[in-house]
Amino acid sequence: MKNIIIFIFVMFGFYAYTQEVQSFFVKIVNEQNIPNVTHSRNGIRKAYSKTQNSKLDNLLNRYKIYSCKKVFKNSKKASLQNIYLIECNDLQLMDDLYDKFKSIYPIVENGQGIPLTTPNDYGSTGGYTGPGSSQEDLDFIRAIEAWGVTTGSENIKIGVADTKFSVNHEDLENTISVINPSQNTNPKGSGNAFHGSVVSGFAAANTDNGKGGAAIGYNSFISARAQGMNVNALSELSLVDGVKVLNASWYIASSLDGTLNQTASLYQPVIDEIINDRKKVLIAAAGNGEDTPGNPNLFLFPASYKDVISVSSICHKSDNVLGIEYFLDSHQYKINGEMRSHQHNDSVDIVAPGYGLFRLNPFHDSYTYNDRGTSYAAPIVAGTVALMFDVNNCIDPKEVETVLKLTAVKIDNLPQNIQYYGKLGAGKLDAYEAVKMAKDMADTFGTVEVKNRILYRPWFYKLETAPYEIKMINNDVTGGSKLKFKARNNIEILSGYYYPDTGGYIDLSIDATLALNCLPPPASSSNSSKKIKNKIDNIKGGIPNRERGVLVYPNPTTGILNIISKESLNQITISDITGKVVYNISNINKNELQVDISKFNLGIYFMKMKMKMESGETTSTKVVKE
């Protein structure tokens, strides 16, 4: 069936029960709201739920809930101690909790087939654990959930045009390459090396290497342009193979009303060519308000150029650090008793953590904290976009902007931000939802859900690079909003209000010929093998084959096996002790892979790994399922 279906409905008291056990993750801040309703596996009720909310109890008691258990009870991170896994008979419960009780359960996500990845240099898990190292900014944008979808690839490059870069810093080594090395002196960094190095660290610092801290861009690679705080440097980087997203954490001109002065006008055609002709995503820092250049209402360029994604700041926690006070979900912070903020205007597209941040110190292998700047908020978004490209290499720049906006969490309607209504873009970055939507667009039978959106700005939203199905749920589309959605099979408008004003429109169409026909990113340089070796050398608790440069961990395991190889893997075969093949995958063409053996019987298995080489050399190891 290939059509557009429009039906608005309200459902009372009906729930379809299935016998299959479903599961989903939920964040439960108050333990008194833990569901205690339980059933036997054959459906016999054992207990009723009694929380602090009678309406919530009525909902919970309609479902068969088999268990609600803490997921990360052995983790040292406080933010993971309130994540639970609910097993039930119907995932409709997950949707109901999200739609009706979000204030009680702020995170509700499908638990089927999404292993959450916690790197060994993330906050208290390892790496640098000094003051300010908790990296709550990554919790705030849901980095762990995003890494459950993908940890990225060195084949996807982030172009950073900036000052100089500390290429030998432990958190940048083997993950960054400077395209004009003769102008990037002082390899450990001094003077002007500070800014470019720190920006790169927020985008894609070495992650899961047992050192320093983690970055949202995880396995992504950085192509840097030293002495590059100019539009010409952005143009150079946009021509580098594999560069999909560019970051500009600087400005060249400003304007009170958003109009282009002579300097800014000169570069608009270059920006247009980078984005519209070369199909690169350009992320730029919106500006640091009272700090620089002294007026938070100014429009800065390149952030305010058309089609550039302008990023301002939001507080990711409530805290008082060294006399500077931060407020959760607030655009403002307080210093010396004075309320301040970074840039806010109608050119801002999205906000990301930009206050009270932990960062690398480019002068030597060390770290500091309590820093702030949209210079850092921007590369956090750029790193997220790199993950989006890893799951959907065909998505184009306008669709990237659309996905970021359709998955952002609205925050300008909160009391602390109401004075900035309409000036903080679509809201705060949700890295998980953005990566997931990008993946849903590329999946053969993926469903893209556009839900709970308030769209009124004169923005253009585009989704048409081959999604199979689009569902629109509980949206309020008014004002000058322009929607152009295409799908291969069908588009459904299930609920909401869809009446744009004059100038706005909704264009929905079905095209069965849509296809993902872009070329894959080019294979990475020799830096890839260095990066893989660096990761292998810093992972503990695995079974290595040093001769072949392969690591399998954790081992023993109860579920997920991680495999890292210096050379590309071609085939993996797992056999039990009788020699029976229980798992086989070929044509892998990756250096890293996760294998889920959670359904295997307990015992010893033998894994054979064939490298992607003409000789077809193989290596073997023993794995244990507990």
Secondary structure, 3 states (H helix, E strand, C coil): CCEEEECCCCCCCCCCCCCCCEEEEEECCCHHHCCCCEECCCCCEEECCCCCCHHHHHHHCCCCEEEEEECCCCCCCHHHCCEEEEEECCCHHHHHHHHHCCCCCCCEEECCCCCCCCCCCCHHHCCCCCCCCCCHHHHHCCHHHHHHHCCCCCCCEEEEECCCCCCCCCCCCCCEEECCHHHCCCCCCCCCHHHHHHHHHHHHCCCCCCCCCCCCCCCCEEEEECCCCCHHHHHHHCCCCCEEEEEECCCCEEECCCCCCHHHHHHHHHHHHHHHHCCCEEEEECCCCCCCCCCCCCEEECCCCCCCEEEEEECCCCEEECCEEECCCCCEEEECCEEEECCCCCCCCEEEECCCEEEEECCCCEEEEEECCHHHHHHHHHHHHHHHHHHCCCCCHHHHHHHHHHHCECCCCCHHHHHHCCCCCCCECCHHHHHHHHHHHHCCCCEEEEECCEECCCCEEEECCCCCEEEEECEEECCCCEEEEEECCEEEECCEEECCCCCCEEEEEECCCCCCCCCCCCCCCCHHHHHHHHHHHHCCCCEEECCCCEEEECCCECCEEEEEEEEEEEEEEEECCCCCEEEEEEEEEEEEEEEECCCCCCEEEEEEEEECCCCCCEEEEEEEEC
